[in-house]
Amino acid sequence: MLAYGHAPNVGSLAGKPLEAPIVAMSPSPSGKGSWLVASDGGIFSFGDPAFHSSAAGTTLQQPVAGIVRALAVFLS
């Protein structure tokens, strides 16, 4: 992964064998990192976002085509 503009260089998968190609990425809320997703459901986090889970290794009905960062809202 290459950094462009004001984006920080927070890691790379360069030279690492992947089971499936990376198809999309989403920036972290702070802008200091990102998530990458592969077509097989593999998720990779770089910078400040936490890694929560991945669908890699599961049987998917269709390949993953994108990623969207969800906003969590907690009401008390």
mmCIF file as gemmi writes it, N, C-alpha and C atoms, coordinates in Angstrom:
data_model
loop_
_atom_site.group_PDB
_atom_site.id
_atom_site.type_symbol
_atom_site.label_atom_id
_atom_site.label_alt_id
_atom_site.label_comp_id
_atom_site.label_asym_id
_atom_site.label_entity_id
_atom_site.label_seq_id
_atom_site.pdbx_PDB_ins_code
_atom_site.Cartn_x
_atom_site.Cartn_y
_atom_site.Cartn_z
_atom_site.occupancy
_atom_site.B_iso_or_equiv
_atom_site.pdbx_formal_charge
_atom_site.auth_seq_id
_atom_site.auth_asym_id
_atom_site.pdbx_PDB_model_num
ATOM 1 N N . MET Axp A 1 ? 0.856 -1.16 0 1 0 ? 1 A 1
ATOM 2 C CA . MET Axp A 1 ? 0 0 0 1 0 ? 1 A 1
ATOM 3 C C . MET Axp A 1 ? 0.902 1.221 0 1 0 ? 1 A 1
ATOM 4 N N . LEU Axp A 2 ? 0.618 2.152 -0.868 1 0 ? 2 A 1
ATOM 5 C CA . LEU Axp A 2 ? 1.389 3.374 -0.953 1 0 ? 2 A 1
ATOM 6 C C . LEU Axp A 2 ? 0.587 4.526 -0.376 1 0 ? 2 A 1
ATOM 7 N N . ALA Axp A 3 ? 1.273 5.461 0.26 1 0 ? 3 A 1
ATOM 8 C CA . ALA Axp A 3 ? 0.602 6.642 0.816 1 0 ? 3 A 1
ATOM 9 C C . ALA Axp A 3 ? 0.597 7.755 -0.23 1 0 ? 3 A 1
ATOM 10 N N . TYR Axp A 4 ? -0.527 8.438 -0.341 1 0 ? 4 A 1
ATOM 11 C CA . TYR Axp A 4 ? -0.657 9.561 -1.268 1 0 ? 4 A 1
ATOM 12 C C . TYR Axp A 4 ? -1.181 10.768 -0.517 1 0 ? 4 A 1
ATOM 13 N N . GLY Axp A 5 ? -0.77 11.968 -0.942 1 0 ? 5 A 1
ATOM 14 C CA . GLY Axp A 5 ? -1.262 13.189 -0.313 1 0 ? 5 A 1
ATOM 15 C C . GLY Axp A 5 ? -0.89 13.241 1.157 1 0 ? 5 A 1
ATOM 16 N N . HIS Axp A 6 ? -1.883 13.459 2.005 1 0 ? 6 A 1
ATOM 17 C CA . HIS Axp A 6 ? -1.655 13.556 3.449 1 0 ? 6 A 1
ATOM 18 C C . HIS Axp A 6 ? -1.819 12.223 4.167 1 0 ? 6 A 1
ATOM 19 N N . ALA Axp A 7 ? -2.108 11.168 3.438 1 0 ? 7 A 1
ATOM 20 C CA . ALA Axp A 7 ? -2.302 9.853 4.057 1 0 ? 7 A 1
ATOM 21 C C . ALA Axp A 7 ? -0.976 9.33 4.603 1 0 ? 7 A 1
ATOM 22 N N . PRO Axp A 8 ? -0.976 8.83 5.848 1 0 ? 8 A 1
ATOM 23 C CA . PRO Axp A 8 ? 0.262 8.274 6.402 1 0 ? 8 A 1
ATOM 24 C C . PRO Axp A 8 ? 0.552 6.886 5.849 1 0 ? 8 A 1
ATOM 25 N N . ASN Axp A 9 ? 1.815 6.519 5.779 1 0 ? 9 A 1
ATOM 26 C CA . ASN Axp A 9 ? 2.202 5.168 5.403 1 0 ? 9 A 1
ATOM 27 C C . ASN Axp A 9 ? 2.229 4.353 6.689 1 0 ? 9 A 1
ATOM 28 N N . VAL Axp A 10 ? 1.227 3.483 6.88 1 0 ? 10 A 1
ATOM 29 C CA . VAL Axp A 10 ? 1.087 2.752 8.134 1 0 ? 10 A 1
ATOM 30 C C . VAL Axp A 10 ? 1.245 1.241 7.974 1 0 ? 10 A 1
ATOM 31 N N . GLY Axp A 11 ? 1.705 0.796 6.829 1 0 ? 11 A 1
ATOM 32 C CA . GLY Axp A 11 ? 1.929 -0.63 6.64 1 0 ? 11 A 1
ATOM 33 C C . GLY Axp A 11 ? 1.65 -1.05 5.217 1 0 ? 11 A 1
ATOM 34 N N . SER Axp A 12 ? 1.953 -2.298 4.936 1 0 ? 12 A 1
ATOM 35 C CA . SER Axp A 12 ? 1.807 -2.789 3.58 1 0 ? 12 A 1
ATOM 36 C C . SER Axp A 12 ? 1.688 -4.307 3.573 1 0 ? 12 A 1
ATOM 37 N N . LEU Axp A 13 ? 1.067 -4.817 2.54 1 0 ? 13 A 1
ATOM 38 C CA . LEU Axp A 13 ? 1.019 -6.255 2.301 1 0 ? 13 A 1
ATOM 39 C C . LEU Axp A 13 ? 1.971 -6.645 1.174 1 0 ? 13 A 1
ATOM 40 N N . ALA Axp A 14 ? 2.78 -5.705 0.738 1 0 ? 14 A 1
ATOM 41 C CA . ALA Axp A 14 ? 3.699 -5.953 -0.367 1 0 ? 14 A 1
ATOM 42 C C . ALA Axp A 14 ? 4.588 -7.151 -0.063 1 0 ? 14 A 1
ATOM 43 N N . GLY Axp A 15 ? 4.665 -8.062 -0.993 1 0 ? 15 A 1
ATOM 44 C CA . GLY Axp A 15 ? 5.501 -9.233 -0.854 1 0 ? 15 A 1
ATOM 45 C C . GLY Axp A 15 ? 4.895 -10.354 -0.028 1 0 ? 15 A 1
ATOM 46 N N . LYS Axp A 16 ? 3.694 -10.146 0.517 1 0 ? 16 A 1
ATOM 47 C CA . LYS Axp A 16 ? 3.04 -11.188 1.313 1 0 ? 16 A 1
ATOM 48 C C . LYS Axp A 16 ? 2.061 -11.956 0.422 1 0 ? 16 A 1
ATOM 49 N N . PRO Axp A 17 ? 2.109 -13.277 0.457 1 0 ? 17 A 1
ATOM 50 C CA . PRO Axp A 17 ? 1.174 -14.044 -0.359 1 0 ? 17 A 1
ATOM 51 C C . PRO Axp A 17 ? -0.247 -13.926 0.198 1 0 ? 17 A 1
ATOM 52 N N . LEU Axp A 18 ? -1.19 -13.662 -0.685 1 0 ? 18 A 1
ATOM 53 C CA . LEU Axp A 18 ? -2.598 -13.543 -0.295 1 0 ? 18 A 1
ATOM 54 C C . LEU Axp A 18 ? -3.39 -14.666 -0.942 1 0 ? 18 A 1
ATOM 55 N N . GLU Axp A 19 ? -4.419 -15.121 -0.249 1 0 ? 19 A 1
ATOM 56 C CA . GLU Axp A 19 ? -5.309 -16.147 -0.8 1 0 ? 19 A 1
ATOM 57 C C . GLU Axp A 19 ? -6.205 -15.565 -1.885 1 0 ? 19 A 1
ATOM 58 N N . ALA Axp A 20 ? -6.527 -14.262 -1.774 1 0 ? 20 A 1
ATOM 59 C CA . ALA Axp A 20 ? -7.41 -13.593 -2.726 1 0 ? 20 A 1
ATOM 60 C C . ALA Axp A 20 ? -6.977 -12.13 -2.844 1 0 ? 20 A 1
ATOM 61 N N . PRO Axp A 21 ? -7.321 -11.478 -3.941 1 0 ? 21 A 1
ATOM 62 C CA . PRO Axp A 21 ? -6.894 -10.087 -4.13 1 0 ? 21 A 1
ATOM 63 C C . PRO Axp A 21 ? -7.641 -9.111 -3.216 1 0 ? 21 A 1
ATOM 64 N N . ILE Axp A 22 ? -6.958 -8.015 -2.867 1 0 ? 22 A 1
ATOM 65 C CA . ILE Axp A 22 ? -7.589 -6.919 -2.14 1 0 ? 22 A 1
ATOM 66 C C . ILE Axp A 22 ? -8.531 -6.214 -3.115 1 0 ? 22 A 1
ATOM 67 N N . VAL Axp A 23 ? -9.771 -5.973 -2.681 1 0 ? 23 A 1
ATOM 68 C CA . VAL Axp A 23 ? -10.761 -5.369 -3.576 1 0 ? 23 A 1
ATOM 69 C C . VAL Axp A 23 ? -11.228 -3.992 -3.119 1 0 ? 23 A 1
ATOM 70 N N . ALA Axp A 24 ? -10.99 -3.627 -1.836 1 0 ? 24 A 1
ATOM 71 C CA . ALA Axp A 24 ? -11.444 -2.316 -1.366 1 0 ? 24 A 1
ATOM 72 C C . ALA Axp A 24 ? -10.719 -1.938 -0.085 1 0 ? 24 A 1
ATOM 73 N N . MET Axp A 25 ? -10.802 -0.647 0.247 1 0 ? 25 A 1
ATOM 74 C CA . MET Axp A 25 ? -10.255 -0.169 1.509 1 0 ? 25 A 1
ATOM 75 C C . MET Axp A 25 ? -11.136 0.926 2.062 1 0 ? 25 A 1
ATOM 76 N N . SER Axp A 26 ? -11.04 1.14 3.384 1 0 ? 26 A 1
ATOM 77 C CA . SER Axp A 26 ? -11.802 2.187 4.054 1 0 ? 26 A 1
ATOM 78 C C . SER Axp A 26 ? -10.884 2.853 5.07 1 0 ? 26 A 1
ATOM 79 N N . PRO Axp A 27 ? -10.901 4.184 5.137 1 0 ? 27 A 1
ATOM 80 C CA . PRO Axp A 27 ? -10.064 4.858 6.126 1 0 ? 27 A 1
ATOM 81 C C . PRO Axp A 27 ? -10.63 4.7 7.532 1 0 ? 27 A 1
ATOM 82 N N . SER Axp A 28 ? -9.764 4.766 8.529 1 0 ? 28 A 1
ATOM 83 C CA . SER Axp A 28 ? -10.231 4.755 9.908 1 0 ? 28 A 1
ATOM 84 C C . SER Axp A 28 ? -10.855 6.115 10.227 1 0 ? 28 A 1
ATOM 85 N N . PRO Axp A 29 ? -11.665 6.208 11.281 1 0 ? 29 A 1
ATOM 86 C CA . PRO Axp A 29 ? -12.294 7.481 11.619 1 0 ? 29 A 1
ATOM 87 C C . PRO Axp A 29 ? -11.292 8.617 11.851 1 0 ? 29 A 1
ATOM 88 N N . SER Axp A 30 ? -10.129 8.293 12.393 1 0 ? 30 A 1
ATOM 89 C CA . SER Axp A 30 ? -9.123 9.318 12.675 1 0 ? 30 A 1
ATOM 90 C C . SER Axp A 30 ? -8.342 9.73 11.436 1 0 ? 30 A 1
ATOM 91 N N . GLY Axp A 31 ? -8.401 8.892 10.379 1 0 ? 31 A 1
ATOM 92 C CA . GLY Axp A 31 ? -7.585 9.143 9.198 1 0 ? 31 A 1
ATOM 93 C C . GLY Axp A 31 ? -6.143 8.679 9.372 1 0 ? 31 A 1
ATOM 94 N N . LYS Axp A 32 ? -5.855 7.977 10.483 1 0 ? 32 A 1
ATOM 95 C CA . LYS Axp A 32 ? -4.496 7.52 10.76 1 0 ? 32 A 1
ATOM 96 C C . LYS Axp A 32 ? -4.333 6.025 10.515 1 0 ? 32 A 1
ATOM 97 N N . GLY Axp A 33 ? -5.127 5.484 9.629 1 0 ? 33 A 1
ATOM 98 C CA . GLY Axp A 33 ? -5.039 4.073 9.304 1 0 ? 33 A 1
ATOM 99 C C . GLY Axp A 33 ? -6.151 3.678 8.355 1 0 ? 33 A 1
ATOM 100 N N . SER Axp A 34 ? -6.224 2.377 8.07 1 0 ? 34 A 1
ATOM 101 C CA . SER Axp A 34 ? -7.251 1.899 7.149 1 0 ? 34 A 1
ATOM 102 C C . SER Axp A 34 ? -7.461 0.405 7.311 1 0 ? 34 A 1
ATOM 103 N N . TRP Axp A 35 ? -8.593 -0.046 6.776 1 0 ? 35 A 1
ATOM 104 C CA . TRP Axp A 35 ? -8.91 -1.462 6.664 1 0 ? 35 A 1
ATOM 105 C C . TRP Axp A 35 ? -8.871 -1.811 5.186 1 0 ? 35 A 1
ATOM 106 N N . LEU Axp A 36 ? -8.319 -2.965 4.849 1 0 ? 36 A 1
ATOM 107 C CA . LEU Axp A 36 ? -8.356 -3.493 3.5 1 0 ? 36 A 1
ATOM 108 C C . LEU Axp A 36 ? -9.15 -4.782 3.552 1 0 ? 36 A 1
ATOM 109 N N . VAL Axp A 37 ? -9.927 -5.058 2.5 1 0 ? 37 A 1
ATOM 110 C CA . VAL Axp A 37 ? -10.693 -6.298 2.452 1 0 ? 37 A 1
ATOM 111 C C . VAL Axp A 37 ? -10.375 -7.031 1.149 1 0 ? 37 A 1
ATOM 112 N N . ALA Axp A 38 ? -10.237 -8.339 1.273 1 0 ? 38 A 1
ATOM 113 C CA . ALA Axp A 38 ? -9.97 -9.19 0.113 1 0 ? 38 A 1
ATOM 114 C C . ALA Axp A 38 ? -11.277 -9.828 -0.353 1 0 ? 38 A 1
ATOM 115 N N . SER Axp A 39 ? -11.297 -10.299 -1.567 1 0 ? 39 A 1
ATOM 116 C CA . SER Axp A 39 ? -12.519 -10.877 -2.133 1 0 ? 39 A 1
ATOM 117 C C . SER Axp A 39 ? -12.983 -12.127 -1.391 1 0 ? 39 A 1
ATOM 118 N N . ASP Axp A 40 ? -12.088 -12.778 -0.634 1 0 ? 40 A 1
ATOM 119 C CA . ASP Axp A 40 ? -12.484 -13.966 0.135 1 0 ? 40 A 1
ATOM 120 C C . ASP Axp A 40 ? -12.965 -13.626 1.544 1 0 ? 40 A 1
ATOM 121 N N . GLY Axp A 41 ? -13.07 -12.324 1.87 1 0 ? 41 A 1
ATOM 122 C CA . GLY Axp A 41 ? -13.53 -11.894 3.182 1 0 ? 41 A 1
ATOM 123 C C . GLY Axp A 41 ? -12.415 -11.609 4.168 1 0 ? 41 A 1
ATOM 124 N N . GLY Axp A 42 ? -11.182 -11.768 3.742 1 0 ? 42 A 1
ATOM 125 C CA . GLY Axp A 42 ? -10.051 -11.439 4.614 1 0 ? 42 A 1
ATOM 126 C C . GLY Axp A 42 ? -10.004 -9.942 4.873 1 0 ? 42 A 1
ATOM 127 N N . ILE Axp A 43 ? -9.785 -9.552 6.118 1 0 ? 43 A 1
ATOM 128 C CA . ILE Axp A 43 ? -9.695 -8.142 6.486 1 0 ? 43 A 1
ATOM 129 C C . ILE Axp A 43 ? -8.329 -7.895 7.108 1 0 ? 43 A 1
ATOM 130 N N . PHE Axp A 44 ? -7.715 -6.786 6.712 1 0 ? 44 A 1
ATOM 131 C CA . PHE Axp A 44 ? -6.399 -6.403 7.206 1 0 ? 44 A 1
ATOM 132 C C . PHE Axp A 44 ? -6.492 -4.981 7.73 1 0 ? 44 A 1
ATOM 133 N N . SER Axp A 45 ? -5.987 -4.743 8.926 1 0 ? 45 A 1
ATOM 134 C CA . SER Axp A 45 ? -6.024 -3.387 9.483 1 0 ? 45 A 1
ATOM 135 C C . SER Axp A 45 ? -4.609 -2.848 9.612 1 0 ? 45 A 1
ATOM 136 N N . PHE Axp A 46 ? -4.454 -1.567 9.3 1 0 ? 46 A 1
ATOM 137 C CA . PHE Axp A 46 ? -3.166 -0.884 9.371 1 0 ? 46 A 1
ATOM 138 C C . PHE Axp A 46 ? -3.358 0.436 10.097 1 0 ? 46 A 1
ATOM 139 N N . GLY Axp A 47 ? -2.378 0.82 10.898 1 0 ? 47 A 1
ATOM 140 C CA . GLY Axp A 47 ? -2.468 2.07 11.643 1 0 ? 47 A 1
ATOM 141 C C . GLY Axp A 47 ? -3.264 1.888 12.913 1 0 ? 47 A 1
ATOM 142 N N . ASP Axp A 48 ? -4.173 2.849 13.205 1 0 ? 48 A 1
ATOM 143 C CA . ASP Axp A 48 ? -4.885 2.81 14.481 1 0 ? 48 A 1
ATOM 144 C C . ASP Axp A 48 ? -6.166 1.973 14.546 1 0 ? 48 A 1
ATOM 145 N N . PRO Axp A 49 ? -6.758 1.503 13.45 1 0 ? 49 A 1
ATOM 146 C CA . PRO Axp A 49 ? -7.977 0.712 13.63 1 0 ? 49 A 1
ATOM 147 C C . PRO Axp A 49 ? -7.684 -0.678 14.19 1 0 ? 49 A 1
ATOM 148 N N . ALA Axp A 50 ? -8.575 -1.131 15.041 1 0 ? 50 A 1
ATOM 149 C CA . ALA Axp A 50 ? -8.428 -2.461 15.633 1 0 ? 50 A 1
ATOM 150 C C . ALA Axp A 50 ? -8.897 -3.534 14.659 1 0 ? 50 A 1
ATOM 151 N N . PHE Axp A 51 ? -8.299 -4.705 14.771 1 0 ? 51 A 1
ATOM 152 C CA . PHE Axp A 51 ? -8.755 -5.866 14.006 1 0 ? 51 A 1
ATOM 153 C C . PHE Axp A 51 ? -9.767 -6.6 14.875 1 0 ? 51 A 1
ATOM 154 N N . HIS Axp A 52 ? -10.994 -6.768 14.377 1 0 ? 52 A 1
ATOM 155 C CA . HIS Axp A 52 ? -12.034 -7.429 15.159 1 0 ? 52 A 1
ATOM 156 C C . HIS Axp A 52 ? -12.29 -8.86 14.701 1 0 ? 52 A 1
ATOM 157 N N . SER Axp A 53 ? -12.273 -9.092 13.407 1 0 ? 53 A 1
ATOM 158 C CA . SER Axp A 53 ? -12.543 -10.427 12.894 1 0 ? 53 A 1
ATOM 159 C C . SER Axp A 53 ? -12.375 -10.432 11.384 1 0 ? 53 A 1
ATOM 160 N N . SER Axp A 54 ? -12.552 -11.59 10.79 1 0 ? 54 A 1
ATOM 161 C CA . SER Axp A 54 ? -12.411 -11.742 9.355 1 0 ? 54 A 1
ATOM 162 C C . SER Axp A 54 ? -13.285 -12.9 8.89 1 0 ? 54 A 1
ATOM 163 N N . ALA Axp A 55 ? -13.724 -12.833 7.663 1 0 ? 55 A 1
ATOM 164 C CA . ALA Axp A 55 ? -14.519 -13.927 7.101 1 0 ? 55 A 1
ATOM 165 C C . ALA Axp A 55 ? -13.659 -14.865 6.256 1 0 ? 55 A 1
ATOM 166 N N . ALA Axp A 56 ? -12.36 -14.637 6.236 1 0 ? 56 A 1
ATOM 167 C CA . ALA Axp A 56 ? -11.47 -15.515 5.475 1 0 ? 56 A 1
ATOM 168 C C . ALA Axp A 56 ? -11.603 -16.936 5.991 1 0 ? 56 A 1
ATOM 169 N N . GLY Axp A 57 ? -11.644 -17.874 5.092 1 0 ? 57 A 1
ATOM 170 C CA . GLY Axp A 57 ? -11.779 -19.271 5.47 1 0 ? 57 A 1
ATOM 171 C C . GLY Axp A 57 ? -13.216 -19.739 5.565 1 0 ? 57 A 1
ATOM 172 N N . THR Axp A 58 ? -14.164 -18.826 5.434 1 0 ? 58 A 1
ATOM 173 C CA . THR Axp A 58 ? -15.583 -19.206 5.432 1 0 ? 58 A 1
ATOM 174 C C . THR Axp A 58 ? -16.062 -19.319 3.989 1 0 ? 58 A 1
ATOM 175 N N . THR Axp A 59 ? -17.084 -20.086 3.78 1 0 ? 59 A 1
ATOM 176 C CA . THR Axp A 59 ? -17.653 -20.202 2.441 1 0 ? 59 A 1
ATOM 177 C C . THR Axp A 59 ? -18.616 -19.047 2.218 1 0 ? 59 A 1
ATOM 178 N N . LEU Axp A 60 ? -18.328 -18.231 1.238 1 0 ? 60 A 1
ATOM 179 C CA . LEU Axp A 60 ? -19.172 -17.086 0.897 1 0 ? 60 A 1
ATOM 180 C C . LEU Axp A 60 ? -20.024 -17.428 -0.314 1 0 ? 60 A 1
ATOM 181 N N . GLN Axp A 61 ? -21.239 -16.878 -0.368 1 0 ? 61 A 1
ATOM 182 C CA . GLN Axp A 61 ? -22.092 -17.098 -1.539 1 0 ? 61 A 1
ATOM 183 C C . GLN Axp A 61 ? -21.565 -16.349 -2.75 1 0 ? 61 A 1
ATOM 184 N N . GLN Axp A 62 ? -20.94 -15.19 -2.513 1 0 ? 62 A 1
ATOM 185 C CA . GLN Axp A 62 ? -20.342 -14.392 -3.576 1 0 ? 62 A 1
ATOM 186 C C . GLN Axp A 62 ? -19.069 -13.762 -3.038 1 0 ? 62 A 1
ATOM 187 N N . PRO Axp A 63 ? -18.156 -13.386 -3.91 1 0 ? 63 A 1
ATOM 188 C CA . PRO Axp A 63 ? -16.952 -12.7 -3.438 1 0 ? 63 A 1
ATOM 189 C C . PRO Axp A 63 ? -17.304 -11.329 -2.855 1 0 ? 63 A 1
ATOM 190 N N . VAL Axp A 64 ? -16.515 -10.901 -1.903 1 0 ? 64 A 1
ATOM 191 C CA . VAL Axp A 64 ? -16.672 -9.556 -1.342 1 0 ? 64 A 1
ATOM 192 C C . VAL Axp A 64 ? -16.282 -8.554 -2.417 1 0 ? 64 A 1
ATOM 193 N N . ALA Axp A 65 ? -17.038 -7.45 -2.512 1 0 ? 65 A 1
ATOM 194 C CA . ALA Axp A 65 ? -16.767 -6.448 -3.537 1 0 ? 65 A 1
ATOM 195 C C . ALA Axp A 65 ? -16.467 -5.073 -2.953 1 0 ? 65 A 1
ATOM 196 N N . GLY Axp A 66 ? -16.665 -4.881 -1.644 1 0 ? 66 A 1
ATOM 197 C CA . GLY Axp A 66 ? -16.42 -3.563 -1.062 1 0 ? 66 A 1
ATOM 198 C C . GLY Axp A 66 ? -16.44 -3.613 0.451 1 0 ? 66 A 1
ATOM 199 N N . ILE Axp A 67 ? -16.207 -2.465 1.06 1 0 ? 67 A 1
ATOM 200 C CA . ILE Axp A 67 ? -16.197 -2.35 2.515 1 0 ? 67 A 1
ATOM 201 C C . ILE Axp A 67 ? -16.768 -0.98 2.882 1 0 ? 67 A 1
ATOM 202 N N . VAL Axp A 68 ? -17.523 -0.957 3.964 1 0 ? 68 A 1
ATOM 203 C CA . VAL Axp A 68 ? -18.095 0.29 4.471 1 0 ? 68 A 1
ATOM 204 C C . VAL Axp A 68 ? -17.83 0.348 5.969 1 0 ? 68 A 1
ATOM 205 N N . ARG Axp A 69 ? -17.334 1.466 6.428 1 0 ? 69 A 1
ATOM 206 C CA . ARG Axp A 69 ? -17.102 1.656 7.859 1 0 ? 69 A 1
ATOM 207 C C . ARG Axp A 69 ? -18.426 2.039 8.5 1 0 ? 69 A 1
ATOM 208 N N . ALA Axp A 70 ? -18.857 1.29 9.5 1 0 ? 70 A 1
ATOM 209 C CA . ALA Axp A 70 ? -20.119 1.568 10.195 1 0 ? 70 A 1
ATOM 210 C C . ALA Axp A 70 ? -19.846 2.475 11.384 1 0 ? 70 A 1
ATOM 211 N N . LEU Axp A 71 ? -20.807 3.333 11.649 1 0 ? 71 A 1
ATOM 212 C CA . LEU Axp A 71 ? -20.723 4.198 12.819 1 0 ? 71 A 1
ATOM 213 C C . LEU Axp A 71 ? -21.583 3.602 13.912 1 0 ? 71 A 1
ATOM 214 N N . ALA Axp A 72 ? -21.014 3.412 15.063 1 0 ? 72 A 1
ATOM 215 C CA . ALA Axp A 72 ? -21.762 2.853 16.187 1 0 ? 72 A 1
ATOM 216 C C . ALA Axp A 72 ? -22.342 3.995 17.025 1 0 ? 72 A 1
ATOM 217 N N . VAL Axp A 73 ? -23.615 3.89 17.338 1 0 ? 73 A 1
ATOM 218 C CA . VAL Axp A 73 ? -24.286 4.888 18.165 1 0 ? 73 A 1
ATOM 219 C C . VAL Axp A 73 ? -24.821 4.18 19.399 1 0 ? 73 A 1
ATOM 220 N N . PHE Axp A 74 ? -24.447 4.66 20.551 1 0 ? 74 A 1
ATOM 221 C CA . PHE Axp A 74 ? -24.887 4.06 21.796 1 0 ? 74 A 1
ATOM 222 C C . PHE Axp A 74 ? -25.803 5.035 22.508 1 0 ? 74 A 1
ATOM 223 N N . LEU Axp A 75 ? -26.979 4.596 22.855 1 0 ? 75 A 1
ATOM 224 C CA . LEU Axp A 75 ? -27.938 5.414 23.595 1 0 ? 75 A 1
ATOM 225 C C . LEU Axp A 75 ? -28.026 4.886 25.011 1 0 ? 75 A 1
ATOM 226 N N . SER Axp A 76 ? -28.036 5.784 25.962 1 0 ? 76 A 1
ATOM 227 C CA . SER Axp A 76 ? -28.164 5.336 27.349 1 0 ? 76 A 1
ATOM 228 C C . SER Axp A 76 ? -29.407 5.912 27.995 1 0 ? 76 A 1
